[in-house]
Amino acid sequence: MKNYLTFLLLIVALLLSSCKQGVKNSEEDYSIIPRPNNLAILPGAFTINKETRILVNSDIGEVRLAADFLLGMLGNALGSEPEIETGAVSKKGSILLMITDDVDLNDEGYLLQVKPSRILLKARDGRGLFYGVQTIRQLLPPAIEKGMETGQELKVPACTISDEPRFVYRGMHLDVGRHMFPVEYIKRYIDMLALHKMNTFHWHLTEDQGWRIEIEKYPLLTEIGAYRKETLIGHGGRPPFEYDGKRYGGYYSKEDVKEIVNYAAERFVTVIPEIEMPGHALAALAAYPELSCTGGPHEVATRWGVFPDVFCAGKEETFVFLENVLSEVIELFPGKYIHIGGDECPKERWQECPECQKRIADEGLADEHELQSYFIKRIEKFLVANNRKLIGWDEILEGGLAPEATVMSWRGTEGGIAAAKEGHDVIMTPNPFMYLDHYQCEPEGEPLAIGGYSPLEEVYSYDPMPAELDEDEQRYILGVQGNLWSEYLTTPDYMEYMAYPRFFAVGEIGWTKQGLRDFENFLTRFRKQAERYDIIGINYFKGEYYDTRKRAETETD
Ligand code: TNX
């Protein structure tokens, strides 16, 4: 009897203490994408209201950026932005953002403690603080994104999160050459990168079908190169091709570019511009035909594929032109990387071109592959002299890699593995896993896409670290990127439909430790966050992730 009483008292005491601490939370209350690497769930919640104070322990710009993002977000809901104060002591009712070396995490990591009495967010620098703020954002009700009734209290469920990315490079690519998208949509793409703790936007700016960036020294690039007279209807297949008869084009002015680069920088996203060479260059050659082997005339391409006319590797003017273009590009993009394409460059014009053949002879090159390698190495020298690093698609391995080049492995993973074994940095973006232009469900009833089949689950299943590499070689794998080619992405809405939610899966691949990655768990979190995406207003694909469930049910019936 006595024992029984003691037991009862103990239960009552426990219940009372848990009431005091607040409600018990469940895993569902922490539906964060990408999944945090260490999450301890605690009872209760921190309440944010008009009295909440935001403290920062440093006035440096990057800390302010993270704090300003938090303020903007809370301001939406509270009706007015709380003041930022300087201070290093976490106080009751406050959110303290603190940079300190006293966190045992990598440079982009963060430590978040949410208690009913206060929030403490620690990181080594502004990036970690910013990612901690994105975690807080995902713990808050989706309505904070837009149009929330003001003057409300907000609850952040209590927890301790110690989190850091698996890879230093976490990116998404967007092709604006085939079809382009308004600045507002590019910004929203960058918003989605930031929300999912991704740090790189690879902006594919030039193509056979359109040159999309203003270059002052060469105005014809945009006057002529930015417009095609019409566009192929459907896939084309074999001739005769059918065209829509409508002129298509446009470009991003220097002001647009600056706006986008700044917008990205405020969200800790680096923009990597891609200027394609020596292939995929018809739009530039239409504007300046003297830069091809034949001298033209050339037309901006009106259908998709790979074209024989490329920059002439024999003429000096080609290099003068490209270096002038790159100089203007370098001025606009402060990041260390410049992508120079390098993919899908047919060699037939070079084989017939006396100037290219002379170059091969003069430089003692074995063949046209080595000529391509000469081309890329020469451009790399220029970039390095300007304090930049070159990235190219994996074809730049052919004929010998430029000494400091970083390789994007797209034709499967072999190129990436070979480059890492040679001691070169690598970004994994293999076809088909990371090709978000592929169909994401059965093509029937879907808008036209390039082909392929890369559903969310398959994208999610990709592990960028090749088993073929030993520990030493593995450190060359910088990370992962999803590619979004726009041949068939005729509208911004359709671009988003193809991007999301597979984009979010790429974010989780780049951030979360392999052992914690689980597709069903990801889907549960995605379903929970779907309301946030709805409020933000992105057009994401909604079929397949429900269908997988439905399919599983019918299969077991
Ligand atoms: C290959 S990936 C390309 C692009 C196409 C894409 C379509 C790469 C370096 N080149 O030019 O748009 O396939 O999926």
Residues whose N, C-alpha, C, O or C-beta is under 5 A from the ligand:
A	BS01	TNX	D343 W393 W410 W485
